[in-house]
Amino acid sequence: MIDNSLFDLSGKVAVVTGATKGIGKAIAEALAAFGARVVISSRKEAMCETVADEIIDAGGEALAVPCNISDTGQLRHLVDRTLDEWGQIDVLVCNAAVNPHFGPLAEISEDAYDKIMDTNVKSNLWLCNMVIPQMAERKDGVVIIVSSIGGLKGHGKLGAYALSKAADMQLARNLAVEWGRANVRVNCIAPGLVRTDMARALWEDDHAYAQAMESYPLGRIGEPEDIAGAAVFLASRAGAWTTGQNLVVDGGVTIMSGRYT
């Protein structure tokens, strides 16, 4: 018999990178609402404190730990600070990402390419390598990597970002294989166009926005809260037999063969 505790995260500790705005913030708030103690992490300490305070004021438990995920030392501090405070990490959400280049691959600089791949892929791997072993010792843990539908198709101006997000999908598959016997589940969420600061160049462009309205079967772009439910599912007992997957949450745009009208 299925009970109503499938999504209960009480007693779990979740670390969310890029958690002070957009998708990361929405995921952190949702995990807290379902009972998890949440570590709020991003580069700016003041913003981390603000979001943590908001969660605490709403009745949840939160801890602010600023971290630039491109810095291995700061990643180590993020993990150690969490373990010192709460003893374990049950859920890791790798959400922080960058995209310093908006244009074709033919025009990208080596520095911009390295920054995208180092931040969006390598830093996720290093953080997973720091966190997963203590999950494996307990035979219980969840990693969620926020990818993008950009990793499923080509794009004239987001090629490098899409390349990094496709790599994240493979990272999830590989880690799921390597750690599955220790009951550590690793999955990706691939959002479509969501109203976030990172995607502002797309949804604030009248032409791009009009195209989105024509191509999304649900007739709208996503909001950060639209992604949060998928994270709760993957983090909870409801997702206990889901691993190595790329869960597409995109308003249906990837199933479209052309314009809606």
ABEGO torsion letter per residue (X at the ends): XBBAAAABABGBBBBBBGAABEAAAAAAAAAAAAGBBBBBBBABAAAAAAAAAAAAAAGBBBBBBBBBAABAAAAAAAAAAAAAAAGBBABBBBABBBBABBEBAAABBAAAAAAAAAAAAAAAAAAAAAAAAAAAAAGBEBBBBBBBAAAABBBAAAAAAAAAAAAAAAAAAAAAAAAAAAGBBBBBBBBBBBBBAAAAAAAABAAAAAAAAAABAAGBBBBAAAAAAAAAAAABAAAAABBGBBBBBAGGAAABABBAX
